Amino acid sequence: MSLPEVLIVDDDRLLRTMVKDALADVPCVVREADSGDEALSVITEREPAVVVLDLVMPGKSGLELLKTLKSKGLRTRILVLSSLDTEALVQQAMADGAHGYLAKPIHPLDVQNVVRAALEAVGAAS
């Protein structure tokens, strides 16, 4: 059985690395995208089990990407990343179909717990 895929979408390379490192003990394959457009390409091609999505990015925002993904009817669980000053965006993201969120700055255990729960929800966890 192949491992489930988790896609980290954030324009901040350091944050992607921190999330990836936090998932080192979670049985999954981690992929990265640095923009909404790149993420859409990866998601359309691979349909990862979980996407960890930054809401505020240049170009296609996480909110725009979330709406696009919702219209496609994918099984992918979307977890949004948000800093404290974007609480209204988090509420909008949840209304638009996000399955959970992580507050920035992130804590590795929070990342592990939220991603594990999302993987279990899609039946991808072993």
PyMOL commands that place a pseudoatom at each C-alpha (Angstrom):
pseudoatom trace, name=CA, resn=MET, resi=1, chain=A, elem=C, hetatm=0, pos=[0.000, 0.000, 0.000]
pseudoatom trace, name=CA, resn=SER, resi=2, chain=A, elem=C, hetatm=0, pos=[1.377, 3.385, -0.944]
pseudoatom trace, name=CA, resn=LEU, resi=3, chain=A, elem=C, hetatm=0, pos=[1.608, 6.192, 1.567]
pseudoatom trace, name=CA, resn=PRO, resi=4, chain=A, elem=C, hetatm=0, pos=[-0.916, 9.037, 1.431]
pseudoatom trace, name=CA, resn=GLU, resi=5, chain=A, elem=C, hetatm=0, pos=[0.290, 12.356, 0.047]
pseudoatom trace, name=CA, resn=VAL, resi=6, chain=A, elem=C, hetatm=0, pos=[0.256, 15.660, 1.907]
pseudoatom trace, name=CA, resn=LEU, resi=7, chain=A, elem=C, hetatm=0, pos=[0.766, 18.849, -0.106]
pseudoatom trace, name=CA, resn=ILE, resi=8, chain=A, elem=C, hetatm=0, pos=[2.091, 21.938, 1.677]
pseudoatom trace, name=CA, resn=VAL, resi=9, chain=A, elem=C, hetatm=0, pos=[1.152, 25.158, -0.121]
pseudoatom trace, name=CA, resn=ASP, resi=10, chain=A, elem=C, hetatm=0, pos=[2.840, 28.342, 1.091]
pseudoatom trace, name=CA, resn=ASP, resi=11, chain=A, elem=C, hetatm=0, pos=[4.910, 31.046, -0.587]
pseudoatom trace, name=CA, resn=ASP, resi=12, chain=A, elem=C, hetatm=0, pos=[7.258, 31.014, 2.443]
pseudoatom trace, name=CA, resn=ARG, resi=13, chain=A, elem=C, hetatm=0, pos=[9.926, 28.337, 1.910]
pseudoatom trace, name=CA, resn=LEU, resi=14, chain=A, elem=C, hetatm=0, pos=[10.922, 28.336, 5.592]
pseudoatom trace, name=CA, resn=LEU, resi=15, chain=A, elem=C, hetatm=0, pos=[7.338, 27.679, 6.670]
pseudoatom trace, name=CA, resn=ARG, resi=16, chain=A, elem=C, hetatm=0, pos=[7.024, 24.811, 4.157]
pseudoatom trace, name=CA, resn=THR, resi=17, chain=A, elem=C, hetatm=0, pos=[10.216, 23.322, 5.597]
pseudoatom trace, name=CA, resn=MET, resi=18, chain=A, elem=C, hetatm=0, pos=[8.913, 23.659, 9.168]
pseudoatom trace, name=CA, resn=VAL, resi=19, chain=A, elem=C, hetatm=0, pos=[5.645, 21.903, 8.274]
pseudoatom trace, name=CA, resn=LYS, resi=20, chain=A, elem=C, hetatm=0, pos=[7.523, 19.188, 6.374]
pseudoatom trace, name=CA, resn=ASP, resi=21, chain=A, elem=C, hetatm=0, pos=[9.862, 18.632, 9.340]
pseudoatom trace, name=CA, resn=ALA, resi=22, chain=A, elem=C, hetatm=0, pos=[6.866, 18.453, 11.702]
pseudoatom trace, name=CA, resn=LEU, resi=23, chain=A, elem=C, hetatm=0, pos=[5.424, 15.639, 9.554]
pseudoatom trace, name=CA, resn=ALA, resi=24, chain=A, elem=C, hetatm=0, pos=[8.609, 13.535, 9.676]
pseudoatom trace, name=CA, resn=ASP, resi=25, chain=A, elem=C, hetatm=0, pos=[6.953, 11.003, 12.044]
pseudoatom trace, name=CA, resn=VAL, resi=26, chain=A, elem=C, hetatm=0, pos=[3.653, 10.877, 10.129]
pseudoatom trace, name=CA, resn=PRO, resi=27, chain=A, elem=C, hetatm=0, pos=[3.479, 8.065, 7.555]
pseudoatom trace, name=CA, resn=CYS, resi=28, chain=A, elem=C, hetatm=0, pos=[2.959, 10.138, 4.408]
pseudoatom trace, name=CA, resn=VAL, resi=29, chain=A, elem=C, hetatm=0, pos=[4.708, 11.516, 1.344]
pseudoatom trace, name=CA, resn=VAL, resi=30, chain=A, elem=C, hetatm=0, pos=[5.124, 15.277, 1.612]
pseudoatom trace, name=CA, resn=ARG, resi=31, chain=A, elem=C, hetatm=0, pos=[5.074, 17.462, -1.491]
pseudoatom trace, name=CA, resn=GLU, resi=32, chain=A, elem=C, hetatm=0, pos=[5.408, 21.237, -1.695]
pseudoatom trace, name=CA, resn=ALA, resi=33, chain=A, elem=C, hetatm=0, pos=[4.038, 24.064, -3.822]
pseudoatom trace, name=CA, resn=ASP, resi=34, chain=A, elem=C, hetatm=0, pos=[4.946, 27.733, -3.507]
pseudoatom trace, name=CA, resn=SER, resi=35, chain=A, elem=C, hetatm=0, pos=[1.865, 29.197, -5.198]
pseudoatom trace, name=CA, resn=GLY, resi=36, chain=A, elem=C, hetatm=0, pos=[-1.839, 28.617, -5.676]
pseudoatom trace, name=CA, resn=ASP, resi=37, chain=A, elem=C, hetatm=0, pos=[-1.321, 27.948, -9.384]
pseudoatom trace, name=CA, resn=GLU, resi=38, chain=A, elem=C, hetatm=0, pos=[1.401, 25.350, -8.769]
pseudoatom trace, name=CA, resn=ALA, resi=39, chain=A, elem=C, hetatm=0, pos=[-0.754, 23.731, -6.091]
pseudoatom trace, name=CA, resn=LEU, resi=40, chain=A, elem=C, hetatm=0, pos=[-3.754, 23.506, -8.425]
pseudoatom trace, name=CA, resn=SER, resi=41, chain=A, elem=C, hetatm=0, pos=[-1.593, 21.726, -10.984]
pseudoatom trace, name=CA, resn=VAL, resi=42, chain=A, elem=C, hetatm=0, pos=[-0.296, 19.216, -8.396]
pseudoatom trace, name=CA, resn=ILE, resi=43, chain=A, elem=C, hetatm=0, pos=[-3.740, 18.657, -6.854]
pseudoatom trace, name=CA, resn=THR, resi=44, chain=A, elem=C, hetatm=0, pos=[-5.404, 18.119, -10.224]
pseudoatom trace, name=CA, resn=GLU, resi=45, chain=A, elem=C, hetatm=0, pos=[-2.715, 15.624, -11.250]
pseudoatom trace, name=CA, resn=ARG, resi=46, chain=A, elem=C, hetatm=0, pos=[-2.225, 13.733, -7.971]
pseudoatom trace, name=CA, resn=GLU, resi=47, chain=A, elem=C, hetatm=0, pos=[-5.220, 14.466, -5.691]
pseudoatom trace, name=CA, resn=PRO, resi=48, chain=A, elem=C, hetatm=0, pos=[-3.310, 14.332, -2.388]
pseudoatom trace, name=CA, resn=ALA, resi=49, chain=A, elem=C, hetatm=0, pos=[-5.119, 13.120, 0.728]
pseudoatom trace, name=CA, resn=VAL, resi=50, chain=A, elem=C, hetatm=0, pos=[-4.437, 16.367, 2.605]
pseudoatom trace, name=CA, resn=VAL, resi=51, chain=A, elem=C, hetatm=0, pos=[-3.485, 19.898, 1.565]
pseudoatom trace, name=CA, resn=VAL, resi=52, chain=A, elem=C, hetatm=0, pos=[-2.021, 22.324, 4.113]
pseudoatom trace, name=CA, resn=LEU, resi=53, chain=A, elem=C, hetatm=0, pos=[-2.891, 25.653, 2.511]
pseudoatom trace, name=CA, resn=ASP, resi=54, chain=A, elem=C, hetatm=0, pos=[-1.708, 29.169, 3.308]
pseudoatom trace, name=CA, resn=LEU, resi=55, chain=A, elem=C, hetatm=0, pos=[-4.572, 31.611, 2.802]
pseudoatom trace, name=CA, resn=VAL, resi=56, chain=A, elem=C, hetatm=0, pos=[-2.497, 34.688, 1.972]
pseudoatom trace, name=CA, resn=MET, resi=57, chain=A, elem=C, hetatm=0, pos=[-0.223, 34.295, -1.045]
pseudoatom trace, name=CA, resn=PRO, resi=58, chain=A, elem=C, hetatm=0, pos=[0.607, 36.426, -4.072]
pseudoatom trace, name=CA, resn=GLY, resi=59, chain=A, elem=C, hetatm=0, pos=[-1.194, 35.468, -7.278]
pseudoatom trace, name=CA, resn=LYS, resi=60, chain=A, elem=C, hetatm=0, pos=[-3.945, 32.911, -6.656]
pseudoatom trace, name=CA, resn=SER, resi=61, chain=A, elem=C, hetatm=0, pos=[-4.728, 33.165, -2.946]
pseudoatom trace, name=CA, resn=GLY, resi=62, chain=A, elem=C, hetatm=0, pos=[-5.465, 30.173, -0.766]
pseudoatom trace, name=CA, resn=LEU, resi=63, chain=A, elem=C, hetatm=0, pos=[-9.091, 31.290, -0.564]
pseudoatom trace, name=CA, resn=GLU, resi=64, chain=A, elem=C, hetatm=0, pos=[-9.389, 31.356, -4.361]
pseudoatom trace, name=CA, resn=LEU, resi=65, chain=A, elem=C, hetatm=0, pos=[-7.745, 27.935, -4.587]
pseudoatom trace, name=CA, resn=LEU, resi=66, chain=A, elem=C, hetatm=0, pos=[-10.098, 26.555, -1.932]
pseudoatom trace, name=CA, resn=LYS, resi=67, chain=A, elem=C, hetatm=0, pos=[-13.155, 27.702, -3.917]
pseudoatom trace, name=CA, resn=THR, resi=68, chain=A, elem=C, hetatm=0, pos=[-11.722, 26.137, -7.094]
pseudoatom trace, name=CA, resn=LEU, resi=69, chain=A, elem=C, hetatm=0, pos=[-11.068, 22.838, -5.307]
pseudoatom trace, name=CA, resn=LYS, resi=70, chain=A, elem=C, hetatm=0, pos=[-14.539, 22.771, -3.753]
pseudoatom trace, name=CA, resn=SER, resi=71, chain=A, elem=C, hetatm=0, pos=[-16.068, 23.095, -7.218]
pseudoatom trace, name=CA, resn=LYS, resi=72, chain=A, elem=C, hetatm=0, pos=[-14.090, 20.029, -8.370]
pseudoatom trace, name=CA, resn=GLY, resi=73, chain=A, elem=C, hetatm=0, pos=[-15.586, 17.795, -5.672]
pseudoatom trace, name=CA, resn=LEU, resi=74, chain=A, elem=C, hetatm=0, pos=[-12.292, 16.188, -4.615]
pseudoatom trace, name=CA, resn=ARG, resi=75, chain=A, elem=C, hetatm=0, pos=[-11.940, 14.000, -1.501]
pseudoatom trace, name=CA, resn=THR, resi=76, chain=A, elem=C, hetatm=0, pos=[-8.856, 15.978, -0.468]
pseudoatom trace, name=CA, resn=ARG, resi=77, chain=A, elem=C, hetatm=0, pos=[-9.003, 17.390, 3.072]
pseudoatom trace, name=CA, resn=ILE, resi=78, chain=A, elem=C, hetatm=0, pos=[-7.973, 21.046, 3.146]
pseudoatom trace, name=CA, resn=LEU, resi=79, chain=A, elem=C, hetatm=0, pos=[-6.307, 22.487, 6.254]
pseudoatom trace, name=CA, resn=VAL, resi=80, chain=A, elem=C, hetatm=0, pos=[-5.696, 26.219, 6.132]
pseudoatom trace, name=CA, resn=LEU, resi=81, chain=A, elem=C, hetatm=0, pos=[-2.756, 28.077, 7.652]
pseudoatom trace, name=CA, resn=SER, resi=82, chain=A, elem=C, hetatm=0, pos=[-3.462, 31.476, 9.094]
pseudoatom trace, name=CA, resn=SER, resi=83, chain=A, elem=C, hetatm=0, pos=[-1.796, 34.127, 11.168]
pseudoatom trace, name=CA, resn=LEU, resi=84, chain=A, elem=C, hetatm=0, pos=[-3.830, 35.661, 13.960]
pseudoatom trace, name=CA, resn=ASP, resi=85, chain=A, elem=C, hetatm=0, pos=[-4.635, 38.802, 11.971]
pseudoatom trace, name=CA, resn=THR, resi=86, chain=A, elem=C, hetatm=0, pos=[-6.559, 36.818, 9.343]
pseudoatom trace, name=CA, resn=GLU, resi=87, chain=A, elem=C, hetatm=0, pos=[-9.280, 35.330, 11.573]
pseudoatom trace, name=CA, resn=ALA, resi=88, chain=A, elem=C, hetatm=0, pos=[-12.005, 36.581, 9.213]
pseudoatom trace, name=CA, resn=LEU, resi=89, chain=A, elem=C, hetatm=0, pos=[-10.257, 34.750, 6.377]
pseudoatom trace, name=CA, resn=VAL, resi=90, chain=A, elem=C, hetatm=0, pos=[-10.223, 31.541, 8.431]
pseudoatom trace, name=CA, resn=GLN, resi=91, chain=A, elem=C, hetatm=0, pos=[-13.959, 31.833, 8.989]
pseudoatom trace, name=CA, resn=GLN, resi=92, chain=A, elem=C, hetatm=0, pos=[-14.470, 32.417, 5.263]
pseudoatom trace, name=CA, resn=ALA, resi=93, chain=A, elem=C, hetatm=0, pos=[-12.229, 29.431, 4.440]
pseudoatom trace, name=CA, resn=MET, resi=94, chain=A, elem=C, hetatm=0, pos=[-14.210, 27.152, 6.754]
pseudoatom trace, name=CA, resn=ALA, resi=95, chain=A, elem=C, hetatm=0, pos=[-17.429, 28.355, 5.117]
pseudoatom trace, name=CA, resn=ASP, resi=96, chain=A, elem=C, hetatm=0, pos=[-15.865, 27.620, 1.715]
pseudoatom trace, name=CA, resn=GLY, resi=97, chain=A, elem=C, hetatm=0, pos=[-15.069, 24.019, 2.591]
pseudoatom trace, name=CA, resn=ALA, resi=98, chain=A, elem=C, hetatm=0, pos=[-11.832, 23.906, 4.595]
pseudoatom trace, name=CA, resn=HIS, resi=99, chain=A, elem=C, hetatm=0, pos=[-11.729, 21.010, 7.060]
pseudoatom trace, name=CA, resn=GLY, resi=100, chain=A, elem=C, hetatm=0, pos=[-9.577, 22.642, 9.728]
pseudoatom trace, name=CA, resn=TYR, resi=101, chain=A, elem=C, hetatm=0, pos=[-6.906, 25.222, 10.343]
pseudoatom trace, name=CA, resn=LEU, resi=102, chain=A, elem=C, hetatm=0, pos=[-3.535, 25.762, 11.908]
pseudoatom trace, name=CA, resn=ALA, resi=103, chain=A, elem=C, hetatm=0, pos=[-2.568, 29.074, 13.467]
pseudoatom trace, name=CA, resn=LYS, resi=104, chain=A, elem=C, hetatm=0, pos=[0.770, 30.679, 12.660]
pseudoatom trace, name=CA, resn=PRO, resi=105, chain=A, elem=C, hetatm=0, pos=[3.250, 30.503, 14.195]
pseudoatom trace, name=CA, resn=ILE, resi=106, chain=A, elem=C, hetatm=0, pos=[2.839, 26.780, 13.889]
pseudoatom trace, name=CA, resn=HIS, resi=107, chain=A, elem=C, hetatm=0, pos=[3.750, 24.244, 16.554]
pseudoatom trace, name=CA, resn=PRO, resi=108, chain=A, elem=C, hetatm=0, pos=[5.071, 20.884, 15.290]
pseudoatom trace, name=CA, resn=LEU, resi=109, chain=A, elem=C, hetatm=0, pos=[2.768, 18.799, 17.522]
pseudoatom trace, name=CA, resn=ASP, resi=110, chain=A, elem=C, hetatm=0, pos=[-0.273, 20.766, 16.354]
pseudoatom trace, name=CA, resn=VAL, resi=111, chain=A, elem=C, hetatm=0, pos=[0.735, 20.135, 12.742]
pseudoatom trace, name=CA, resn=GLN, resi=112, chain=A, elem=C, hetatm=0, pos=[1.150, 16.400, 13.401]
pseudoatom trace, name=CA, resn=ASN, resi=113, chain=A, elem=C, hetatm=0, pos=[-2.159, 16.085, 15.240]
pseudoatom trace, name=CA, resn=VAL, resi=114, chain=A, elem=C, hetatm=0, pos=[-4.226, 18.025, 12.714]
pseudoatom trace, name=CA, resn=VAL, resi=115, chain=A, elem=C, hetatm=0, pos=[-2.694, 16.261, 9.699]
pseudoatom trace, name=CA, resn=ARG, resi=116, chain=A, elem=C, hetatm=0, pos=[-3.038, 12.802, 11.318]
pseudoatom trace, name=CA, resn=ALA, resi=117, chain=A, elem=C, hetatm=0, pos=[-6.725, 13.528, 12.037]
pseudoatom trace, name=CA, resn=ALA, resi=118, chain=A, elem=C, hetatm=0, pos=[-7.270, 14.668, 8.442]
pseudoatom trace, name=CA, resn=LEU, resi=119, chain=A, elem=C, hetatm=0, pos=[-5.567, 11.532, 7.092]
pseudoatom trace, name=CA, resn=GLU, resi=120, chain=A, elem=C, hetatm=0, pos=[-7.764, 9.358, 9.305]
pseudoatom trace, name=CA, resn=ALA, resi=121, chain=A, elem=C, hetatm=0, pos=[-10.844, 11.230, 8.087]
pseudoatom trace, name=CA, resn=VAL, resi=122, chain=A, elem=C, hetatm=0, pos=[-10.092, 10.266, 4.494]
pseudoatom trace, name=CA, resn=GLY, resi=123, chain=A, elem=C, hetatm=0, pos=[-9.133, 6.725, 5.491]
pseudoatom trace, name=CA, resn=ALA, resi=124, chain=A, elem=C, hetatm=0, pos=[-5.548, 7.226, 4.374]
pseudoatom trace, name=CA, resn=ALA, resi=125, chain=A, elem=C, hetatm=0, pos=[-3.832, 6.680, 7.723]
pseudoatom trace, name=CA, resn=SER, resi=126, chain=A, elem=C, hetatm=0, pos=[-2.357, 3.329, 8.550]
for i in range(1, 126): cmd.bond("trace and resi %d" % i, "trace and resi %d" % (i + 1))
show_as sticks, trace
zoom trace
